[in-house]
Amino acid sequence: MPGNEVTIIGAEIGGLTAALALQHCDIPVRVFEQARELGEIGAGLHLSPNGMKVLVALGLGDAIERIRFQPEALAMRHYVTGTAFFENPFDDAFRARFGAPFYGFHRADLHRMLHDAVIANDPHCIVVNKRLAALSEHDDVVELEFADGERHPATVLVGADGVHSTVRTLRHSDLRATFTGHVAYRGMVHRDAVAPGLVAPMMNVWAGPGAHVVAYYVRRGELLNYVALTEEDHWETENWTTPADKHTLAQRFSDWNPTVRALIDHTQEDQCYKWALLVRDPLPSWSSARTTLLGDAAHPMVPYLAQGSVMAIEDAWVLAHTLAQHADAAVALKAYEQARLERTANVQRAAWKQGQLNHAVGSGDDIASRGDGGGFADSAWLYGYDVCALYPL
């Protein structure tokens, strides 16, 4: 449908990737973001080969190399001894098998890279301080109304506005969320704050009873990002920026491996945050004739397979493909949904299963007993998926 503008709500990683992919197809696009200015949460993330291939295909290979960190392996470790149950290397053989590397990023760096690429193509593409208040879908247009009273017509509307999506709420009603009983704490530490060599240059996962901790380098190895996931009964605030008491966190992991304790100890008081992990059932459908969803707005998932951002990136590429292939918006959005529903639902379920496995040390069905990492070990279905080959632009 080249020539008809696509409107995206949300300038996060998925929304910006979708904008860049649409630009690649010469489809006009406008992105509206409710924040007053673009600035990302200072957290880390990983992109596996299935997401990396998309970004490289969009011309970002050189920019990626300037901001990434490549871990040597995924290491699943005992929570006290630190002994690795197994290591899955991210070496040349891994890259050859899956067609792309496995990289770690500071979220702000990745976000800035995508923003700059979109703006380089169209300086007016992204509009900030625009909070969607209402929408009305008609046969030939979606009428948008923003909180400041401005109205905007959209030929196609894409809700890429995250787990608490306004577009989803206005079109589909909100998803029922169930507290998992898992709470995540996150922090970031400069590499110079800890003893040299204390944290191996890997994606390190310490798995213990009722908890696990993930730690890895970002920003070319300058920073260490960690997430500590534990089971709690009374915390259901799903907000990444809620401050946490690092001393409470330190007490919870006081009998864990010295590396875990050192990361928590060296976290600045104002750099520790917590949020509840809520699970939502996959949607049976997320598109109408002119409106669709992307990323966490369509299929929010727990982080145990590190696939939330990757699924949004895959979505973005497939959406651009179907809109470029079909002149009829309804046909394009239906094709997009059909291409993504089963894939994303499978990843949602597998991510929750991985979280349960990570917390099952000593149960008889744990990582130590099995000698593998569940979904991480059986990675061909996940990392080998190639949207660029399946849905060429």
C-alpha positions in Angstrom: 0.0 0.0 0.0 2.7 2.5 -0.8 1.5 6.1 -0.8 -0.9 5.8 2.1 0.6 7.0 5.5 0.9 4.5 8.3 0.5 6.0 11.8 2.4 4.3 14.7 1.6 5.0 18.3 4.8 4.5 20.4 8.4 5.3 19.7 10.0 2.4 21.5 12.2 -0.2 19.9 9.3 -2.0 18.1 7.7 1.2 16.8 11.0 2.7 15.6 12.0 -0.6 13.8 8.6 -0.6 12.1 9.0 3.0 11.0 12.4 2.2 9.6 11.2 -0.9 7.8 8.3 1.0 6.3 10.7 3.7 5.1 12.7 0.9 3.5 9.6 0.0 1.5 8.9 3.7 0.6 5.7 3.7 2.7 5.0 7.1 4.4 4.9 6.7 8.1 4.4 9.0 11.1 5.2 8.0 14.7 3.5 9.7 17.7 5.1 9.3 21.2 3.4 10.4 24.5 6.7 11.2 26.2 7.8 14.9 26.2 11.2 13.8 24.9 12.7 10.6 23.7 14.8 8.9 26.4 15.1 5.3 27.2 15.3 3.5 30.5 18.9 2.6 31.5 18.6 -1.1 31.2 20.3 -3.8 29.2 18.9 -6.2 26.7 20.0 -9.0 24.4 19.2 -9.4 20.7 19.5 -13.0 19.4 20.1 -13.8 15.8 16.5 -13.8 14.8 16.3 -10.1 15.7 19.8 -9.2 14.6 19.2 -10.3 11.1 16.4 -7.7 10.8 18.4 -4.8 12.0 21.4 -5.7 9.7 19.0 -6.0 6.7 17.7 -2.5 7.5 21.3 -1.2 7.1 22.2 -0.9 10.7 25.2 -3.3 10.8 27.9 -0.7 11.1 26.0 1.3 13.8 25.4 -1.9 15.8 29.1 -2.7 15.9 29.7 0.7 17.6 27.4 0.0 20.5 27.2 -3.7 21.1 28.9 -6.2 23.4 29.3 -9.8 22.3 29.1 -12.3 25.2 31.3 -15.4 24.8 28.5 -17.8 25.9 25.4 -18.4 27.9 26.4 -19.9 31.2 23.9 -21.4 33.5 25.4 -21.5 37.0 24.7 -22.9 40.5 23.5 -20.1 42.7 26.1 -20.8 45.5 29.1 -22.3 43.9 28.9 -20.5 40.6 29.8 -23.8 38.8 28.3 -23.9 35.3 25.7 -26.5 34.7 26.4 -25.9 31.0 27.8 -23.3 28.6 26.3 -22.6 25.1 29.0 -20.7 23.2 28.2 -17.7 21.0 31.2 -18.4 18.8 31.8 -18.4 15.0 30.0 -21.8 14.8 27.0 -20.3 16.5 27.0 -17.3 14.1 27.4 -19.6 11.1 24.5 -21.8 12.3 22.0 -19.0 12.8 23.3 -16.4 10.3 23.9 -13.6 12.8 25.5 -13.0 16.3 24.1 -12.8 19.8 24.8 -9.3 21.2 24.1 -7.3 24.4 23.1 -3.7 24.3 22.3 -0.8 26.6 18.7 -0.1 25.8 19.3 3.6 25.4 22.1 3.0 22.9 19.9 0.8 20.7 17.0 3.2 21.0 19.1 6.1 20.0 20.5 4.2 17.0 17.0 3.4 15.7 15.8 7.0 16.3 18.7 8.5 14.4 18.2 6.1 11.5 14.5 7.0 11.2 15.2 10.7 11.5 17.9 10.6 8.9 15.3 9.4 6.4 12.6 11.9 7.5 13.4 14.6 10.1 9.6 15.1 10.8 8.7 11.4 11.2 8.6 11.3 15.0 6.3 13.6 17.0 6.7 13.7 20.8 4.4 14.8 23.6 1.4 13.3 21.8 -0.8 11.1 24.1 -3.6 9.3 22.3 -6.9 9.9 24.0 -9.5 8.4 21.6 -9.8 6.7 18.2 -12.7 6.0 15.9 -12.2 3.5 13.0 -14.2 3.9 9.8 -14.2 2.1 6.4 -11.5 4.3 4.9 -9.7 6.0 7.9 -9.0 5.8 11.6 -9.6 9.2 13.3 -7.2 9.8 16.2 -7.7 12.4 18.9 -4.8 13.3 21.2 -5.0 14.7 24.7 -4.1 18.2 23.5 -7.2 18.2 21.3 -5.4 17.7 18.0 -6.9 15.2 15.6 -5.1 13.1 13.0 -6.4 10.8 10.3 -4.6 7.4 9.8 -5.0 5.1 6.9 -3.5 2.4 9.0 -2.9 2.6 12.8 -0.3 0.5 14.5 -0.3 0.3 18.3 3.4 -0.2 19.3 2.8 1.5 22.7 3.9 -1.3 25.0 2.4 -3.6 27.6 -0.1 -1.0 28.8 -1.1 -0.1 25.2 -3.7 2.7 24.8 -4.5 1.4 21.3 -5.2 -2.1 22.6 -7.4 -0.8 25.4 -9.4 1.5 23.1 -9.9 -1.2 20.4 -9.9 -4.6 22.2 -10.3 -3.7 25.9 -7.4 -4.4 28.1 -5.9 -7.8 28.6 -6.5 -9.6 31.9 -3.2 -9.7 33.7 -2.3 -12.3 36.4 0.6 -11.7 38.8 3.1 -14.5 38.4 4.5 -14.3 41.9 7.8 -13.2 40.4 9.4 -9.8 40.9 12.4 -8.4 39.0 15.0 -6.1 40.5 17.5 -4.5 38.1 20.7 -2.5 38.5 23.7 -1.4 36.5 27.3 -1.2 37.7 30.3 0.3 36.0 32.9 -2.4 35.2 35.5 -0.5 37.2 33.4 -0.8 40.4 34.0 -4.6 40.7 37.2 -6.6 40.8 38.7 -7.3 37.3 37.5 -10.7 36.0 34.9 -11.1 38.7 32.1 -11.3 36.1 32.9 -13.5 33.1 32.2 -11.9 29.7 29.1 -14.1 29.2 25.4 -14.0 29.6 25.6 -15.3 33.2 22.6 -16.9 34.8 22.8 -18.1 38.5 19.8 -20.4 39.1 18.6 -21.1 42.6 15.5 -22.1 44.6 12.8 -19.6 43.9 15.1 -17.1 42.2 17.7 -16.5 39.6 20.0 -13.7 38.6 21.2 -12.7 35.1 24.3 -10.5 34.6 26.0 -9.4 31.4 28.0 -6.5 29.9 26.6 -3.8 27.7 27.9 -0.6 26.0 31.1 -2.3 24.6 31.8 -3.8 28.0 31.8 -0.6 30.0 28.7 -1.4 32.1 27.4 -4.5 33.9 23.6 -4.9 33.8 21.9 -7.4 36.1 18.4 -8.5 36.8 17.5 -10.5 40.0 14.2 -12.3 39.8 12.7 -13.7 42.9 9.3 -14.9 44.2 7.3 -12.5 46.3 3.7 -12.4 47.4 2.8 -8.8 47.7 4.2 -6.7 44.8 2.1 -6.1 41.7 3.4 -2.8 40.4 4.4 -3.3 36.7 6.7 -0.3 36.3 10.3 -0.4 35.4 11.2 2.8 37.1 9.9 2.1 40.6 12.8 2.5 43.0 13.8 -0.5 45.1 15.8 -0.8 48.3 19.1 -2.4 47.4 19.6 -3.5 51.0 16.5 -5.6 50.9 17.7 -7.1 47.7 21.1 -7.8 49.3 19.5 -9.6 52.2 17.4 -11.8 49.8 20.6 -12.9 48.1 22.9 -12.9 51.1 23.7 -16.6 50.8 24.3 -16.6 47.0 27.5 -16.6 45.0 30.0 -13.8 45.9 29.7 -12.4 42.3 26.0 -11.9 42.8 26.5 -10.2 46.1 29.2 -8.0 44.8 27.0 -6.7 42.0 24.3 -5.8 44.4 26.7 -4.2 46.9 28.2 -2.0 44.2 24.9 -0.7 42.9 24.3 3.0 43.7 21.4 3.6 46.1 19.4 5.4 43.4 20.1 2.9 40.7 18.1 -0.1 41.9 14.6 -0.7 40.6 11.9 -3.4 40.8 8.8 -4.4 38.9 6.2 -7.2 39.1 6.0 -9.8 36.3 2.5 -10.2 35.1 1.4 -12.9 32.6 -1.3 -12.4 30.0 -2.8 -15.1 27.8 -2.2 -14.7 24.0 -4.8 -12.7 22.2 -6.8 -14.7 19.7 -6.7 -11.7 17.3 -5.2 -8.2 17.4 -6.1 -6.6 14.1 -9.2 -5.0 12.5 -9.5 -3.6 9.0 -7.3 -0.6 9.7 -5.8 -1.1 13.1 -3.2 -3.6 14.5 -0.8 -4.1 17.3 2.9 -4.8 17.5 5.3 -6.0 20.2 4.3 -6.0 23.8 1.0 -4.3 22.9 0.0 -7.5 21.0 1.9 -10.2 23.0 3.5 -9.1 26.3 5.7 -11.8 27.6 7.9 -12.5 30.7 11.6 -11.9 30.0 13.0 -15.4 30.6 14.0 -16.0 27.0 15.1 -12.5 26.3 12.7 -12.2 23.4 10.4 -9.3 24.1 12.3 -6.8 22.0 13.2 -9.4 19.4 9.6 -10.3 18.9 8.7 -6.7 18.3 11.6 -6.4 15.8 10.3 -9.5 14.0 6.7 -8.0 14.0 8.0 -4.8 12.5 9.6 -6.5 9.5 6.6 -8.7 8.8 4.2 -5.8 9.1 6.2 -3.8 6.5 6.3 -6.8 4.2 2.5 -7.3 4.3 1.7 -3.6 3.9 4.1 -3.5 0.9 2.6 -6.6 -0.7 -1.1 -5.8 -0.3 -2.9 -2.6 -1.5 -5.9 -3.4 0.7 -5.1 -2.5 4.3 -7.5 -5.1 5.7 -5.8 -7.8 3.7 -2.4 -6.7 4.7 -3.2 -6.6 8.4 -4.8 -9.9 8.3 -1.8 -11.4 6.6 0.5 -9.8 9.2 -1.6 -11.3 12.1 -1.7 -14.7 10.5 2.1 -14.7 10.1 2.7 -13.7 13.7 0.0 -15.2 16.0 1.3 -18.7 16.4 5.0 -17.7 16.5 4.5 -15.1 19.3 2.1 -17.3 21.3 4.7 -20.1 21.3 7.4 -17.7 22.5 5.1 -16.3 25.2 4.5 -19.8 26.6 8.1 -20.9 26.3 9.3 -17.9 28.1 7.1 -18.6 31.1 8.1 -22.3 31.1 11.8 -21.2 31.1 11.1 -19.0 34.2 9.7 -21.9 36.1 12.6 -24.1 35.2 15.1 -21.4 36.3 13.5 -21.4 39.8 13.3 -25.2 40.2 16.8 -26.1 41.4 16.5 -29.2 43.6 13.1 -30.2 42.3 14.2 -33.1 40.2 13.2 -31.3 37.0 15.7 -28.5 37.3 18.6 -27.4 35.1 21.2 -29.4 37.1 19.2 -32.6 36.7 18.4 -32.1 33.0 21.9 -30.8 32.1 20.4 -28.2 29.7 18.7 -24.9 29.7 15.3 -25.7 28.6 14.3 -23.2 25.8 17.8 -21.7 25.7 19.4 -25.1 24.9 16.7 -26.0 22.3 17.3 -22.8 20.4 17.0 -23.7 16.8 13.2 -23.0 16.7 13.9 -19.6 18.3 17.2 -18.3 16.9 16.9 -20.0 13.5 13.7 -18.3 12.6 14.4 -15.9 9.7 11.7 -13.4 8.9 13.9 -11.7 6.3 14.0 -14.9 4.2 10.3 -15.8 4.9 8.9 -12.3 4.2 11.4 -10.4 2.0 11.1 -6.6 1.6 
